[in-house]
């Protein structure tokens, strides 16, 4: 889990994911409605019908070379800045989607209502 209903705990636990990313240990925070992980490289996502939405939020100030393939709102070699909501609530169309990141780290959130 990692939420507990308190936003300060949730944000803190997302930041702890950075330590596991640096150590190359695949780690996710999962609850009954969400799955959260940090990504800093090319990643394939297999479609999971229990999650309708996929959000991509910058964890670092700048994420360059962001490419999203196989989703309703694709991007190609985009620069995403912290403080934008552009990557929120995308939807996976293909069985396998691909996310590429040249530099920076994104927070990948799979959600269901």
Order of alpha helices (4+ residues) and beta strands (2+ residues): alpha-beta-beta-beta-beta-beta-beta-beta-beta
